[in-house]
Structure formats: C-alpha cells, structure tokens
Amino acid sequence: MNASHQISPYLASAADLPQVAPQAPYPYVPQIRLYQNWLKQNRGIVFEQYPDLWQWSISDLDTFWQSIWDYFAMQSPTPHSAVLAKNAMPGAVWFPGAKVNYAQQVLRHVDAAHAAGFPALIAQNEKGQHQEISWPELKRQVASMALHLKAQGLQPGDRVAAYLPNIPEAIVAFLATISVGGVWSICAPDMGTLAVLDRFKQIEPKVLIACDGVTYGAKDYDRMTVVQELKDALPSVQHVIVHDNLGVADLASNEVAAAIRFSQTTAKHGAEVDAFAPLDLPFDHPLWIVYSSGTTGLPKPIVHGHGGTVIVALALKILHNDVGCSYHPNSWGERFHWYSSTGWVM
C-alpha cells in the first residue's frame, strides 16, 4: 500500500497534490477503504467486515460523525461544542456552534481542480450544444449573481424559487442563492402552473428565477405564459430573473414585469467579485426545500440544512458511491453524472 493512501486525500492541501496526471497506473483504492485505512491509523479503529463498520456507524454516532468531519476536513470559523447535542427524533441537534456553507464546501476545490486541468461543469443539451464551465468561471458567476441577489435585498432565510431545467445555470443560481443564506427551492419546467404553485405558494419566495422554455423530445416548449402566471400568483415575489434557454423571452413587452435577464446577473467582474466569499451560517441553517409527491394532498415541504446535507453527502457520494476528487491521483479525472430532472431531489 502506497504511504499516501494512509492519510485522508481531503486533508492534503492543493500544493501537496500533483497537478499533472500520474505517469504510471496508480494503484486504485476504493474510497471506503481509504476511509478505513485512515480510521485505523488515526483512531486505532479496525473493522474486519463491512457489517461491523456499519454497525459502529449507527451505534456510536458521536465518534462516527466526528470522524467524517475530520476525515473530510470540514471547516468552520467557530468550533462545535458537541457532535450530537440532542439525540431525539424529531429535534436532534447536530454540531452546535459550527458554521458552514454548502457553497463554500463546493468552491474549496476551485484552485486544485483547475490547476489539474479539470472543468467544474460539462453540459450537452438535446440540440447537441456542448458547454464547459471552468472552476474559476463557476466561482465568478456564483459571486456575481450572489452580489446581485444581495443588492436586491435578499436576506438569510429568504426563499428563492426556481423554475429551471437541469442545466448549468440552475447550479449557478443555486450556489449563488445559498452563498448569501437564501433558501433554494426548484421545480422542473415540465410541470404546469398549478403543480408549481401548490409548492411555491407554501414557501412565499422573495425571488423567482425561471427559464423562458425547454426542449424535450426534439420539441421546444415556450414557458413564458407559465412564468407570468407564477409571478401573478406569488405576491411575495419582489424580483424576477429569466434565463433565455430558448431565446423566446421578450421582456420589453412586459411578459414578466420588471424581470432581468439571467446573463446580466452573472456578468459582473472586478474586485468585489474576486473578494466575495459565502456567508458562514449555522450548521442547521436551511439550505433547500424539497417536496413530497403530493399524492395524499398538497405536496409537503421538507427542509434540509447546510451542514447536514454537506456531511451526509460526503459520506454517501464519496464513501458509498465511490466518487473521489478529480485532482487526486487515486481518482484522477473522476466525473459524476446522475441523470435526473430538477423535479426530483437528486
């Protein structure tokens, strides 16, 4: 076993990791094995079989989740006073005192991944249009839009409703929203007005971010009428942003009153953008609102927090889905694709 495998790849700084592809085949080690190696070396904890590891993870909650925090080098400007301060369901209190931001955890990879030559996002639509966004460009667009939202009066805890398909702009808007403490909620534009309002009316969004239309099955579908209906039926909305996904939005004709184009919100450059950093938020600060299916009445809003989503995603996506950093030799060039509509929590 290579000695570098005995430490967490997430504890190394960007300067410690190679910035060029390994010259020889690297001895691949599954992510969960790397974690077990780290547990053995740093905690003196050894498991002979996976069921033993699993049983420990659900019976010694404090030690397990602290190990996940440490292994993935979770960062907080203030320390947490406990791992699980209140062990109750509902009402559990995790990592009180810690401050995190989901966007910060994403953007911490900018320098290392970009130096290794990997893009942040790769997208291709039904029309064959291919798009790549670099890590620095993703960071810049997120900062630009976050500053725009802040200038419009968006405060931590305010809800942002999105009517967008699974495209890079949805990711930019999401990261921008949560960077300033806004709470994200999204519906897919294949859903009609009533289905979307059943969800968004309950959360009283302050901002609506929508697309002008979508392409599905080689056909274009103009959704501007739906966007106008959403705006009219959501009195809490004070600001509307429209993305020209099809190029059919004529904002000058007042199809959506006082709307601004998405491209304008991400166009900002300069010192203010360069200096922007996501807000440090309490561990349980609301991140996004998803919904139940609505088969037994109105869809029920479900709130997930920043810290819980980050730490569970690290354990799930990396350890269980075996997805590592693209710039680490053990998982060099790794990419992740999960085919889904924005109508689903994935």
ROVEXRO-822818 format. One record per residue (C-alpha): residue in three letters; x, y, z. Coordinates in nm, 4 decimals, padded with zeros to 6 digits, always signed. Last residue first. Example, Ala and Ser with C-alpha at 12.3 -4.5 7.8 and 13.67 -1.06 7.14 Angstrom:
# ROVEXRO-822818
<resn: SER east: +01.3670 north: -00.1060 up: +00.7140>
<resn: ALA east: +01.2300 north: -00.4500 up: +00.7800>
END
This chain:
# ROVEXRO-822818
<resn: MET east: -03.1352 north: +01.4003 up: -00.6860>
<resn: VAL east: -03.4387 north: +01.5591 up: -00.5158>
<resn: TRP east: -03.6572 north: +01.5133 up: -00.8227>
<resn: GLY east: -03.8378 north: +01.7793 up: -01.0263>
<resn: THR east: -03.4976 north: +01.9110 up: -01.1302>
<resn: SER east: -03.4976 north: +01.6197 up: -01.3738>
<resn: SER east: -03.2418 north: +01.3449 up: -01.3354>
<resn: TYR east: -02.9469 north: +01.1669 up: -01.4887>
<resn: TRP east: -02.6747 north: +01.1444 up: -01.2249>
<resn: HIS east: -02.3316 north: +01.2113 up: -01.3706>
<resn: PHE east: -02.0059 north: +01.2163 up: -01.1754>
<resn: ARG east: -01.6582 north: +01.2582 up: -01.3187>
<resn: GLU east: -01.3234 north: +01.1308 up: -01.1916>
<resn: GLY east: -01.0197 north: +01.2670 up: -01.3771>
<resn: TRP east: -00.7714 north: +01.1271 up: -01.1264>
<resn: SER east: -00.9382 north: +00.9180 up: -00.8557>
<resn: ASN east: -00.6331 north: +00.7838 up: -00.6704>
<resn: PRO east: -00.4142 north: +01.0608 up: -00.8092>
<resn: HIS east: -00.6359 north: +01.3335 up: -00.6534>
<resn: TYR east: -00.7492 north: +01.6024 up: -00.8988>
<resn: SER east: -01.0937 north: +01.4636 up: -00.9789>
<resn: CYS east: -01.1695 north: +01.4254 up: -00.6086>
<resn: GLY east: -01.3301 north: +01.0894 up: -00.5322>
<resn: VAL east: -01.6588 north: +00.9182 up: -00.6167>
<resn: ASP east: -01.7033 north: +00.5743 up: -00.4601>
<resn: ASN east: -02.0839 north: +00.5912 up: -00.4457>
<resn: HIS east: -02.0720 north: +00.4714 up: -00.0852>
<resn: LEU east: -01.7706 north: +00.6572 up: +00.0534>
<resn: ILE east: -01.7765 north: +00.9595 up: -00.1746>
<resn: LYS east: -02.1405 north: +01.0258 up: -00.2537>
<resn: LEU east: -02.2863 north: +00.8965 up: +00.0719>
<resn: ALA east: -02.0390 north: +01.0082 up: +00.3402>
<resn: LEU east: -01.9705 north: +01.3407 up: +00.1723>
<resn: ALA east: -02.3397 north: +01.3918 up: +00.1006>
<resn: VAL east: -02.4202 north: +01.3251 up: +00.4674>
<resn: ILE east: -02.1716 north: +01.5917 up: +00.5787>
<resn: VAL east: -02.2836 north: +01.8515 up: +00.3303>
<resn: THR east: -02.6577 north: +01.7946 up: +00.3719>
<resn: GLY east: -02.6343 north: +01.8028 up: +00.7498>
<resn: GLY east: -02.4302 north: +02.1206 up: +00.7494>
<resn: HIS east: -02.6431 north: +02.3223 up: +00.5091>
<resn: GLY east: -02.9863 north: +02.2196 up: +00.6363>
<resn: HIS east: -03.2650 north: +02.0253 up: +00.4632>
<resn: VAL east: -03.6274 north: +02.1416 up: +00.4722>
<resn: ILE east: -03.9180 north: +01.9255 up: +00.3507>
<resn: PRO east: -04.2266 north: +02.0969 up: +00.2061>
<resn: LYS east: -04.5336 north: +01.8690 up: +00.1823>
<resn: PRO east: -04.7003 north: +01.8437 up: -00.1569>
<resn: LEU east: -05.0731 north: +01.9192 up: -00.1150>
<resn: GLY east: -05.2929 north: +01.6166 up: -00.0596>
<resn: THR east: -05.2118 north: +01.2464 up: -00.0479>
<resn: THR east: -05.0317 north: +01.2054 up: -00.3823>
<resn: GLY east: -04.8428 north: +01.5324 up: -00.3365>
<resn: SER east: -04.5073 north: +01.3838 up: -00.4264>
<resn: SER east: -04.3243 north: +01.5140 up: -00.1194>
<resn: TYR east: -04.1383 north: +01.8377 up: -00.1597>
<resn: VAL east: -03.7888 north: +01.9838 up: -00.1453>
<resn: ILE east: -03.6803 north: +02.2966 up: +00.0383>
<resn: TRP east: -03.3169 north: +02.3983 up: +00.0344>
<resn: LEU east: -03.0305 north: +02.5028 up: +00.2597>
<resn: PRO east: -03.1932 north: +02.5938 up: +00.5898>
<resn: HIS east: -02.9354 north: +02.6887 up: +00.8584>
<resn: ASP east: -02.8594 north: +02.3779 up: +01.0664>
<resn: PHE east: -02.4817 north: +02.4237 up: +01.0859>
<resn: PRO east: -02.5159 north: +02.7973 up: +01.1489>
<resn: LEU east: -02.4031 north: +03.0037 up: +00.8507>
<resn: ASP east: -02.0667 north: +03.1383 up: +00.7369>
<resn: LEU east: -02.1520 north: +03.3545 up: +00.4378>
<resn: PRO east: -02.0047 north: +03.2650 up: +00.1007>
<resn: ALA east: -01.6957 north: +03.4636 up: -00.0026>
<resn: PHE east: -01.6697 north: +03.7565 up: -00.2449>
<resn: ALA east: -01.3275 north: +03.9164 up: -00.2885>
<resn: ASP east: -01.2960 north: +03.8432 up: -00.6591>
<resn: VAL east: -01.6486 north: +03.9658 up: -00.7239>
<resn: GLU east: -01.5867 north: +04.2937 up: -00.5408>
<resn: ALA east: -01.2505 north: +04.3346 up: -00.7137>
<resn: GLY east: -01.3855 north: +04.3074 up: -01.0651>
<resn: HIS east: -01.6255 north: +04.1201 up: -01.2863>
<resn: LYS east: -02.0089 north: +04.1199 up: -01.3117>
<resn: ALA east: -02.1808 north: +03.9356 up: -01.5947>
<resn: THR east: -02.3680 north: +03.6739 up: -01.3899>
<resn: THR east: -02.6781 north: +03.8811 up: -01.3113>
<resn: GLN east: -02.6991 north: +04.0213 up: -01.6626>
<resn: SER east: -02.6987 north: +03.6726 up: -01.8150>
<resn: PHE east: -03.0075 north: +03.5803 up: -01.6109>
<resn: ARG east: -03.2112 north: +03.8521 up: -01.7795>
<resn: ILE east: -03.3990 north: +04.0926 up: -01.5557>
<resn: ALA east: -03.7730 north: +04.0952 up: -01.4907>
<resn: ALA east: -03.9674 north: +04.4105 up: -01.4042>
<resn: ALA east: -04.2989 north: +04.2706 up: -01.5257>
<resn: VAL east: -04.2888 north: +03.9332 up: -01.6928>
<resn: GLU east: -04.4389 north: +03.9426 up: -02.0403>
<resn: ASN east: -04.3848 north: +04.3175 up: -02.0142>
<resn: SER east: -04.3167 north: +04.3549 up: -02.3878>
<resn: ALA east: -03.9551 north: +04.4520 up: -02.3174>
<resn: LEU east: -03.9011 north: +04.1154 up: -02.1515>
<resn: ASP east: -03.9374 north: +03.9347 up: -02.4814>
<resn: ALA east: -03.8385 north: +03.5824 up: -02.3804>
<resn: VAL east: -03.8077 north: +03.3497 up: -02.6798>
<resn: GLY east: -03.4337 north: +03.2790 up: -02.6638>
<resn: LEU east: -03.4739 north: +02.9108 up: -02.5855>
<resn: ASN east: -03.2927 north: +02.8945 up: -02.2511>
<resn: ASP east: -03.3007 north: +03.2705 up: -02.2161>
<resn: HIS east: -03.2878 north: +03.2727 up: -01.8338>
<resn: VAL east: -03.5389 north: +03.4967 up: -01.6592>
<resn: ILE east: -03.4801 north: +03.6663 up: -01.3237>
<resn: VAL east: -03.7761 north: +03.8008 up: -01.1244>
<resn: HIS east: -03.7662 north: +04.0194 up: -00.8114>
<resn: GLN east: -04.0197 north: +04.1028 up: -00.5414>
<resn: VAL east: -04.2034 north: +03.7711 up: -00.5199>
<resn: SER east: -04.4294 north: +03.7597 up: -00.2101>
<resn: PRO east: -04.7394 north: +03.8176 up: -00.4239>
<resn: LEU east: -04.6959 north: +03.4755 up: -00.5894>
<resn: ALA east: -04.9936 north: +03.4239 up: -00.8215>
<resn: ASP east: -04.9003 north: +03.6920 up: -01.0762>
<resn: LYS east: -04.5358 north: +03.5804 up: -01.0912>
<resn: LEU east: -04.6351 north: +03.2177 up: -01.1376>
<resn: GLU east: -04.8805 north: +03.3110 up: -01.4113>
<resn: GLN east: -04.6120 north: +03.5148 up: -01.5876>
<resn: VAL east: -04.3707 north: +03.2211 up: -01.5713>
<resn: VAL east: -04.6423 north: +02.9879 up: -01.7026>
<resn: THR east: -04.7025 north: +03.2147 up: -02.0011>
<resn: MET east: -04.3268 north: +03.2311 up: -02.0586>
<resn: ARG east: -04.2998 north: +02.8539 up: -02.0795>
<resn: ASP east: -04.2362 north: +02.8132 up: -02.4555>
<resn: TYR east: -04.1855 north: +02.4443 up: -02.5322>
<resn: ASP east: -03.9311 north: +02.3455 up: -02.7949>
<resn: LYS east: -03.9547 north: +01.9981 up: -02.9471>
<resn: ALA east: -03.6739 north: +01.7448 up: -03.0019>
<resn: GLY east: -03.8204 north: +01.5129 up: -02.7358>
<resn: TYR east: -03.7908 north: +01.7888 up: -02.4786>
<resn: THR east: -03.6614 north: +02.1422 up: -02.5203>
<resn: VAL east: -03.7373 north: +02.3987 up: -02.2526>
<resn: GLY east: -03.8779 north: +02.7473 up: -02.2163>
<resn: ASP east: -03.8294 north: +03.1051 up: -02.0972>
<resn: CYS east: -03.6414 north: +02.9939 up: -01.7881>
<resn: ALA east: -03.7180 north: +03.0981 up: -01.4326>
<resn: ILE east: -03.5667 north: +03.2541 up: -01.1228>
<resn: LEU east: -03.8309 north: +03.3853 up: -00.8803>
<resn: VAL east: -03.7172 north: +03.5886 up: -00.5787>
<resn: LYS east: -03.8907 north: +03.6565 up: -00.2451>
<resn: PRO east: -04.0465 north: +03.3133 up: -00.2196>
<resn: GLU east: -04.3567 north: +03.2538 up: -00.0038>
<resn: ILE east: -04.2861 north: +02.8908 up: +00.0978>
<resn: GLN east: -04.6366 north: +02.7449 up: +00.0701>
<resn: LYS east: -04.7197 north: +02.9222 up: -00.2542>
<resn: PHE east: -04.4149 north: +02.7583 up: -00.4146>
<resn: ARG east: -04.5372 north: +02.4001 up: -00.3893>
<resn: ASP east: -04.9002 north: +02.4021 up: -00.4989>
<resn: LEU east: -04.7949 north: +02.6892 up: -00.7261>
<resn: VAL east: -04.5712 north: +02.4545 up: -00.9240>
<resn: ALA east: -04.8442 north: +02.1950 up: -00.9767>
<resn: LEU east: -05.0936 north: +02.4673 up: -01.0698>
<resn: THR east: -04.8693 north: +02.6315 up: -01.3283>
<resn: GLY east: -04.7594 north: +02.3194 up: -01.5136>
<resn: MET east: -04.4562 north: +02.0998 up: -01.4539>
<resn: ASP east: -04.2161 north: +02.0356 up: -01.7442>
<resn: PRO east: -04.0366 north: +02.3436 up: -01.6172>
<resn: ALA east: -03.8914 north: +02.1457 up: -01.3228>
<resn: CYS east: -03.9425 north: +02.2873 up: -00.9757>
<resn: ILE east: -03.6745 north: +02.4328 up: -00.7502>
<resn: SER east: -03.6384 north: +02.5545 up: -00.3931>
<resn: TRP east: -03.3374 north: +02.7355 up: -00.2505>
<resn: VAL east: -03.3120 north: +02.9111 up: +00.0862>
<resn: GLY east: -03.1051 north: +03.2289 up: +00.0802>
<resn: GLY east: -02.8010 north: +03.2484 up: +00.3061>
<resn: VAL east: -02.5822 north: +03.4633 up: +00.0817>
<resn: SER east: -02.3914 north: +03.1712 up: -00.0692>
<resn: ILE east: -02.7153 north: +02.9701 up: -00.0732>
<resn: THR east: -02.8589 north: +03.1786 up: -00.3539>
<resn: ALA east: -02.5383 north: +03.1965 up: -00.5574>
<resn: LEU east: -02.4847 north: +02.8207 up: -00.5347>
<resn: PHE east: -02.8404 north: +02.7529 up: -00.6522>
<resn: ALA east: -02.8286 north: +03.0112 up: -00.9309>
<resn: VAL east: -02.5005 north: +02.8714 up: -01.0624>
<resn: ILE east: -02.6336 north: +02.5141 up: -01.0447>
<resn: ALA east: -02.9530 north: +02.6089 up: -01.2271>
<resn: GLU east: -02.7488 north: +02.7953 up: -01.4888>
<resn: PRO east: -02.5507 north: +02.4788 up: -01.5558>
<resn: ILE east: -02.8665 north: +02.2984 up: -01.6759>
<resn: ASN east: -03.1147 north: +02.0540 up: -01.5187>
<resn: PRO east: -03.4301 north: +02.2503 up: -01.6018>
<resn: LEU east: -03.5390 north: +02.5722 up: -01.4283>
<resn: TYR east: -03.8354 north: +02.7137 up: -01.2403>
<resn: ALA east: -03.6504 north: +02.8404 up: -00.9339>
<resn: ALA east: -03.7976 north: +02.9764 up: -00.6109>
<resn: VAL east: -03.5681 north: +03.1737 up: -00.3809>
<resn: ARG east: -03.6676 north: +03.1837 up: -00.0139>
<resn: ASP east: -03.5429 north: +03.4390 up: +00.2357>
<resn: GLY east: -03.3620 north: +03.2823 up: +00.5335>
<resn: PRO east: -03.0508 north: +03.4952 up: +00.5017>
<resn: GLN east: -03.1514 north: +03.8202 up: +00.3314>
<resn: LEU east: -03.2207 north: +03.9001 up: -00.0336>
<resn: GLY east: -03.2417 north: +04.2766 up: -00.0690>
<resn: GLN east: -03.1953 north: +04.3146 up: -00.4427>
<resn: ALA east: -02.8300 north: +04.4040 up: -00.3844>
<resn: LYS east: -02.7869 north: +04.0668 up: -00.2129>
<resn: LEU east: -02.9275 north: +03.8911 up: -00.5169>
<resn: HIS east: -02.6864 north: +04.0787 up: -00.7430>
<resn: LEU east: -02.3920 north: +04.0030 up: -00.5155>
<resn: ALA east: -02.4831 north: +03.6338 up: -00.5249>
<resn: MET east: -02.5141 north: +03.6509 up: -00.9029>
<resn: SER east: -02.1634 north: +03.7879 up: -00.9469>
<resn: ALA east: -02.0153 north: +03.5532 up: -00.6864>
<resn: VAL east: -02.1717 north: +03.2466 up: -00.8495>
<resn: GLN east: -02.0562 north: +03.3606 up: -01.1923>
<resn: ARG east: -01.7002 north: +03.4138 up: -01.0670>
<resn: LYS east: -01.6831 north: +03.0775 up: -00.8876>
<resn: LEU east: -01.8116 north: +02.8955 up: -01.1935>
<resn: GLU east: -01.5581 north: +03.0817 up: -01.4062>
<resn: PRO east: -01.2744 north: +02.9841 up: -01.1713>
<resn: TRP east: -01.3868 north: +02.6174 up: -01.1810>
<resn: SER east: -01.4151 north: +02.6083 up: -01.5579>
<resn: ILE east: -01.7508 north: +02.5846 up: -01.7310>
<resn: GLU east: -01.7932 north: +02.3519 up: -02.0259>
<resn: GLN east: -02.0747 north: +02.3643 up: -02.2786>
<resn: HIS east: -02.1813 north: +02.1423 up: -02.5663>
<resn: GLN east: -02.4842 north: +02.2164 up: -02.7845>
<resn: GLY east: -02.6033 north: +01.8872 up: -02.9299>
<resn: LYS east: -02.9636 north: +02.0001 up: -02.9669>
<resn: GLU east: -03.0721 north: +01.7718 up: -02.6850>
<resn: ASN east: -02.8402 north: +01.9508 up: -02.4435>
<resn: GLN east: -02.4782 north: +01.8989 up: -02.3504>
<resn: ALA east: -02.3233 north: +02.0001 up: -02.0204>
<resn: ILE east: -01.9831 north: +01.9756 up: -01.8538>
<resn: LEU east: -01.9328 north: +02.1502 up: -01.5214>
<resn: ALA east: -01.6355 north: +02.2189 up: -01.2944>
<resn: PRO east: -01.3730 north: +02.1693 up: -01.5624>
<resn: PHE east: -01.0499 north: +01.9738 up: -01.4991>
<resn: GLY east: -00.6993 north: +02.0901 up: -01.5838>
<resn: ALA east: -00.5180 north: +01.9884 up: -01.2645>
<resn: ALA east: -00.4724 north: +02.3551 up: -01.1768>
<resn: HIS east: -00.8492 north: +02.3974 up: -01.2121>
<resn: ALA east: -00.9206 north: +02.1126 up: -00.9717>
<resn: ALA east: -00.6727 north: +02.2416 up: -00.7131>
<resn: ASP east: -00.7769 north: +02.6069 up: -00.7296>
<resn: VAL east: -01.1546 north: +02.5623 up: -00.7323>
<resn: HIS east: -01.1912 north: +02.2765 up: -00.4810>
<resn: ARG east: -01.2935 north: +02.4983 up: -00.1874>
<resn: LEU east: -01.5824 north: +02.6096 up: -00.4088>
<resn: VAL east: -01.8031 north: +02.3137 up: -00.3241>
<resn: GLN east: -01.7537 north: +02.3290 up: +00.0537>
<resn: GLN east: -01.8018 north: +02.7047 up: +00.0412>
<resn: ALA east: -02.1294 north: +02.6591 up: -00.1439>
<resn: TYR east: -02.2618 north: +02.4255 up: +00.1268>
<resn: ASN east: -02.1897 north: +02.6880 up: +00.3894>
<resn: VAL east: -02.0640 north: +02.6132 up: +00.7376>
<resn: LYS east: -02.0716 north: +02.7405 up: +01.0942>
<resn: ALA east: -02.0257 north: +02.5112 up: +01.3916>
<resn: GLY east: -02.1634 north: +02.6139 up: +01.7299>
<resn: PRO east: -02.3997 north: +02.3207 up: +01.7592>
<resn: PHE east: -02.2731 north: +02.0159 up: +01.5633>
<resn: TRP east: -02.6050 north: +01.8315 up: +01.5387>
<resn: VAL east: -02.9262 north: +01.8979 up: +01.7311>
<resn: ALA east: -03.1944 north: +01.6277 up: +01.7008>
<resn: GLY east: -03.5492 north: +01.7614 up: +01.7337>
<resn: PRO east: -03.7602 north: +01.4893 up: +01.5777>
<resn: MET east: -03.6214 north: +01.2482 up: +01.6669>
<resn: ALA east: -03.4045 north: +01.2995 up: +01.9698>
<resn: ASN east: -03.0338 north: +01.2838 up: +02.0459>
<resn: LYS east: -02.9657 north: +01.6429 up: +02.1455>
<resn: ALA east: -02.6078 north: +01.7682 up: +02.1420>
<resn: LEU east: -02.4964 north: +01.5289 up: +01.8701>
<resn: VAL east: -02.1435 north: +01.6267 up: +01.7709>
<resn: ALA east: -02.0723 north: +01.8633 up: +02.0576>
<resn: SER east: -01.9436 north: +02.2136 up: +02.1256>
<resn: HIS east: -01.8725 north: +02.2879 up: +01.7604>
<resn: PRO east: -01.5745 north: +02.5104 up: +01.6897>
<resn: THR east: -01.6029 north: +02.8501 up: +01.5185>
<resn: PRO east: -01.4558 north: +02.9505 up: +01.1811>
<resn: SER east: -01.5728 north: +02.6122 up: +01.0486>
<resn: GLN east: -01.4078 north: +02.3757 up: +00.8031>
<resn: MET east: -01.4802 north: +02.0114 up: +00.7296>
<resn: ALA east: -01.1539 north: +01.8298 up: +00.6691>
<resn: PHE east: -01.3167 north: +01.5275 up: +00.5026>
<resn: TYR east: -01.1638 north: +01.2854 up: +00.7521>
<resn: ASP east: -01.2267 north: +01.5175 up: +01.0463>
<resn: TRP east: -01.5985 north: +01.5712 up: +00.9931>
<resn: ILE east: -01.6464 north: +01.2045 up: +00.8978>
<resn: SER east: -01.4590 north: +01.1020 up: +01.2129>
<resn: GLN east: -01.6794 north: +01.3302 up: +01.4209>
<resn: TRP east: -01.9778 north: +01.1581 up: +01.2600>
<resn: PHE east: -01.8562 north: +00.8141 up: +01.3658>
<resn: THR east: -01.7442 north: +00.9070 up: +01.7156>
<resn: ASP east: -02.0673 north: +01.0848 up: +01.8060>
<resn: LEU east: -02.2964 north: +00.8279 up: +01.6454>
<resn: ASP east: -02.1530 north: +00.5201 up: +01.8136>
<resn: SER east: -02.4384 north: +00.2778 up: +01.7346>
<resn: ILE east: -02.5212 north: +00.3631 up: +01.3736>
<resn: SER east: -02.1665 north: +00.3936 up: +01.2371>
<resn: TRP east: -02.0418 north: +00.1057 up: +01.4533>
<resn: GLN east: -02.2985 north: -00.1299 up: +01.2996>
<resn: TRP east: -02.1949 north: -00.0216 up: +00.9503>
<resn: LEU east: -01.8256 north: -00.0811 up: +01.0159>
<resn: ASP east: -01.9017 north: -00.4260 up: +01.1574>
<resn: PRO east: -02.1272 north: -00.5057 up: +00.8612>
<resn: TYR east: -01.8320 north: -00.4119 up: +00.6310>
<resn: GLN east: -01.6019 north: -00.6770 up: +00.7706>
<resn: GLU east: -01.2853 north: -00.6929 up: +00.9791>
<resn: PHE east: -01.3227 north: -00.3482 up: +01.1294>
<resn: VAL east: -01.0341 north: -00.1558 up: +01.2855>
<resn: ILE east: -01.0371 north: +00.1626 up: +01.4957>
<resn: GLY east: -00.6987 north: +00.2977 up: +01.6113>
<resn: ARG east: -00.8249 north: +00.6492 up: +01.5510>
<resn: ASN east: -00.5644 north: +00.7969 up: +01.3168>
<resn: GLN east: -00.4068 north: +00.4933 up: +01.1529>
<resn: LYS east: -00.7009 north: +00.2541 up: +01.1638>
<resn: LEU east: -00.9606 north: +00.5183 up: +01.0840>
<resn: TRP east: -00.7473 north: +00.6454 up: +00.7946>
<resn: ASN east: -00.7219 north: +00.2963 up: +00.6478>
<resn: GLN east: -01.0994 north: +00.2604 up: +00.6839>
<resn: TYR east: -01.1517 north: +00.5888 up: +00.4986>
<resn: LEU east: -00.9176 north: +00.4844 up: +00.2190>
<resn: ARG east: -01.1070 north: +00.1543 up: +00.2029>
<resn: ILE east: -01.4363 north: +00.3440 up: +00.1664>
<resn: GLN east: -01.2885 north: +00.5401 up: -00.1218>
<resn: PRO east: -01.1851 north: +00.2304 up: -00.3134>
<resn: VAL east: -00.8067 north: +00.2038 up: -00.3741>
<resn: TYR east: -00.6545 north: +00.2419 up: -00.7191>
<resn: PRO east: -00.2837 north: +00.1635 up: -00.7515>
<resn: TYR east: -00.1891 north: +00.4461 up: -00.9915>
<resn: PRO east: -00.1015 north: +00.3436 up: -01.3431>
<resn: ALA east: +00.2157 north: +00.5318 up: -01.4308>
<resn: GLN east: +00.2752 north: +00.8930 up: -01.5266>
<resn: PRO east: +00.0131 north: +01.0319 up: -01.2873>
<resn: ALA east: -00.1724 north: +01.3236 up: -01.4464>
<resn: VAL east: -00.0328 north: +01.6657 up: -01.3701>
<resn: GLN east: -00.1018 north: +01.8966 up: -01.0757>
<resn: PRO east: +00.0264 north: +01.6562 up: -00.8129>
<resn: LEU east: -00.1180 north: +01.7116 up: -00.4640>
<resn: ASP east: +00.0668 north: +01.8779 up: -00.1762>
<resn: ALA east: +00.0111 north: +02.2295 up: -00.3098>
<resn: ALA east: -00.3650 north: +02.1729 up: -00.3165>
<resn: SER east: -00.3524 north: +02.0999 up: +00.0543>
<resn: ALA east: -00.3853 north: +01.7467 up: +00.1829>
<resn: LEU east: -00.6537 north: +01.6684 up: +00.4380>
<resn: TYR east: -00.9072 north: +01.5595 up: +00.1768>
<resn: PRO east: -00.6894 north: +01.2753 up: +00.0492>
<resn: SER east: -00.7217 north: +01.1269 up: +00.4005>
<resn: ILE east: -00.3974 north: +00.9720 up: +00.5110>
<resn: GLN east: -00.2765 north: +00.6139 up: +00.4742>
<resn: HIS east: -00.3106 north: +00.6182 up: +00.0970>
<resn: SER east: -00.0043 north: +00.8372 up: +00.0608>
<resn: ALA east: +00.2025 north: +00.5527 up: +00.2069>
<resn: ASN east: +00.1355 north: +00.3380 up: -00.1005>
<resn: MET east: +00.0000 north: +00.0000 up: +00.0000>
END
